[in-house]
Amino acid sequence: MSLPLAEVGFAEATWIMVVKSIVIFLVVFMIVPVLTVVERKLIGRFQNRYGPNRVGPVGLMQPVADILKLAGKQVLHPSASVPLLYAIGPALVIFSGITTIAILPFGNVKDGVGFYGIDVSIGVLYFFAFGSLAFYGLLLSGWASGSKYSFLGAMRSAAQLISYEISMGLALLGAIMMAGSLSLVSIVEAQGTIWYVIPQIVGFLIFMVAGFAETNRAPFDLPEADAELVQGFQTEYGGTRFGSFLLAEYLEMFVVSGIATAFFLGGWMGPGPGWLDPIWMIVKILALIFVFIWVRATLPRLRYDQLMSLGWKMLLPLATLNVLVTAVLVVVT
């Protein structure tokens, strides 16, 4: 079957695009401080202990203290490192996260303004194209550090991303075929009658499991396994560059939750007037981020062979079968 691209004929004024870019950057640099304190508070509750509660009211100023601590550290690099590539690695990971946030739709066009960064006709391909740049950032960081531990962490990360990105793409393909579009805005609009999480529950679960591996989150945090690799690819990083990897991890978690929301949970759709659209989108994203945190506090880390077997022997065949069944049902109905 032929898959038509979305017809994106809506153009905005230049100043609106500039304002959107500024808002995206502000959101990006507000995500990490908020999510870090929320995660530490929640994990404290899950594990029956206190989270941060010393800095500021009930510990809410802890992220500010962490940022000041990282910013105040001297920027160094190992003598065996490759300085230029050592510096490019974290920047490339951050760039990947910021560019993918731009396609998340928080609402449709209202009063001449689209509630998204950009609505490209190849939205899904855009997500995978820019999202895969993080792979090069991690690989460069590990190799350029001049450390065996960092290099092993980078190779683990590369193998893990390749293994799970295939299953992640196939998981989204079912929803793409049902919507008949690659545009995220069009895919959300196609869920007006039923959210795709119901007919595509298998694809949703596969996407979320692959998302945990894609973001290097527990129980798939093997690239930074501190017990054996001393923080893996980021072993030799400190200060703001180490903070860049932390920022990228939370950005990827936000992006994966946003993509899952747009593809399977109806995006901005929810009861109430239209001005609630961005709020519904944010609530759904935060609910999925809560699942990320919950799983981290609950499940132990897998062995590396278990992680690879899960990706190649279970998720990939299941995702392929889901695509075949969806294709048959779309053609028949």
Summary of the structure (lengths in Angstrom):
residues: 333
radius of gyration: 20.2
end to end distance: 13.3
largest distance: 63.3
contacts: 1118
relative contact order: 0.14
helix: 68%
strand: 1%
